[in-house]
Amino acid sequence: MKIQEHTIQESYSNALKRKKSSSESPCCSSQTQSQSCCPPSTQSEVKEPVSFGCIYLRPILNDYLKQGMTVIDLGSGAGHDLMIAAELVGPNGKAIGVDFTDDMIKEAQMNAEKNNLSNVTLVKANIKDIPLPNNSADVVISNCVINLALDKTQVFNEVFRLLKPGGIMIDADVIASKPLSREIRENPNLWCSCVGGALTIAEYKEILNDIGFTNIHVKLGEKEDVQFDAPELAVKSGIIFATKPDE
Ligand SMILES: C[S@@+](CC[C@H](N)C(=O)[O-])C[C@H]1O[C@@H](n2cnc3c(N)ncnc32)[C@H](O)[C@@H]1O
């Protein structure tokens, strides 16, 4: 494997700078994205920060997040989904963003302050080893991040550890329709564009099942909501749901 974590950090630090200084449309990778991913307008008070995600998650978060919950967002970036989560869980809940890129942590912190969201906490850490307690989250969310992880089993083990029994993982991710070639997997640009590290549904399910998750299911993006779709590379976005069983 030729990909190194500092390459991913630099890539996202630069992507943030580019997005902030241009009118380039947000979302995971402008190189590979074939559809517009401008989010629909909402009634929300929250000004949604720039997104680097694969799927517009607000409709799903509306369904799953309730007042008072604790939500952890893995690879929270500039805080797009984190701000939505903070709004939905309300002042008695907590929205904790984890990211390993300094510029993203600073940007998300600034966005929380701009939105007066005092229930947001940012943690600078690698998602393979998160300094947060066991059984502490009702929901763990992630949007276009776990495909970037070099060891996905380690990350999903962390998700399992962090979730309370009965807690749910909602992972918007890039999914491969067939195992990707070594050439694609070892191309640093494709890895950092969320393509090279994509697994197939069967691979995701096998890892999650081995860890002990239940109710594992995948919702592939529909035509109207797919935000990341690169058929020439055999990848598209989808949402992987999994539950930590009740004890
Ligand atoms: C494609 S962006 C997605 C950002 C955000 N989820 C969104 O939807 O806008 C990937 C983010 O994950 C972070 N990231 C990637 N690998 C990570 C890792 N191993 N540990 C922590 N953060 C990571 C990057 O710094 C970047 O902010």
The ligand as an SDF file (V2000), in Angstrom:
LIG
                    3D

 27 29  0  0  0  0  0  0  0  0999 V2000
  -14.2090   13.6470    2.1650 C   0  0  0  0  0  0  0  0  0  0  0  0
  -13.9210   14.5780    3.6150 S   0  0  0  0  0  0  0  0  0  0  0  0
  -15.5270   14.4770    4.3850 C   0  0  0  0  0  0  0  0  0  0  0  0
  -15.7450   15.5570    5.4160 C   0  0  0  0  0  0  0  0  0  0  0  0
  -17.1460   15.5970    6.0360 C   0  0  0  0  0  0  0  0  0  0  0  0
  -17.5600   14.3120    6.5400 N   0  0  0  0  0  0  0  0  0  0  0  0
  -18.1740   16.1190    5.0560 C   0  0  0  0  0  0  0  0  0  0  0  0
  -19.1120   15.3870    4.7430 O   0  0  0  0  0  0  0  0  0  0  0  0
  -18.0230   17.2520    4.6190 O   0  0  0  0  0  0  0  0  0  0  0  0
  -12.9290   13.5050    4.6030 C   0  0  0  0  0  0  0  0  0  0  0  0
  -12.5570   14.0580    5.9840 C   0  0  0  0  0  0  0  0  0  0  0  0
  -12.1140   12.9760    6.7820 O   0  0  0  0  0  0  0  0  0  0  0  0
  -10.9100   13.3220    7.4230 C   0  0  0  0  0  0  0  0  0  0  0  0
  -10.1630   12.0620    7.5970 N   0  0  0  0  0  0  0  0  0  0  0  0
   -9.7660   11.2080    6.6230 C   0  0  0  0  0  0  0  0  0  0  0  0
   -9.1500   10.1410    7.1650 N   0  0  0  0  0  0  0  0  0  0  0  0
   -9.1730   10.3290    8.5150 C   0  0  0  0  0  0  0  0  0  0  0  0
   -8.6630    9.5910    9.6170 C   0  0  0  0  0  0  0  0  0  0  0  0
   -8.0200    8.4350    9.4500 N   0  0  0  0  0  0  0  0  0  0  0  0
   -8.8440   10.0920   10.8650 N   0  0  0  0  0  0  0  0  0  0  0  0
   -9.4970   11.2680   11.0470 C   0  0  0  0  0  0  0  0  0  0  0  0
   -9.9830   12.0260   10.0470 N   0  0  0  0  0  0  0  0  0  0  0  0
   -9.8270   11.5620    8.7930 C   0  0  0  0  0  0  0  0  0  0  0  0
  -10.2420   14.3300    6.5030 C   0  0  0  0  0  0  0  0  0  0  0  0
   -9.3590   15.1530    7.2310 O   0  0  0  0  0  0  0  0  0  0  0  0
  -11.4570   15.0870    5.9650 C   0  0  0  0  0  0  0  0  0  0  0  0
  -11.7970   16.1570    6.7960 O   0  0  0  0  0  0  0  0  0  0  0  0
  1  2  1  0
  2  3  1  0
  2 10  1  0
  3  4  1  0
  4  5  1  0
  5  6  1  0
  5  7  1  0
  7  8  2  0
  7  9  1  0
 10 11  1  0
 11 12  1  0
 11 26  1  0
 12 13  1  0
 13 14  1  0
 13 24  1  0
 14 15  1  0
 14 23  1  0
 15 16  2  0
 16 17  1  0
 17 18  1  0
 17 23  2  0
 18 19  1  0
 18 20  2  0
 20 21  1  0
 21 22  2  0
 22 23  1  0
 24 25  1  0
 24 26  1  0
 26 27  1  0
M  CHG  2   2   1   9  -1
M  END
$$$$
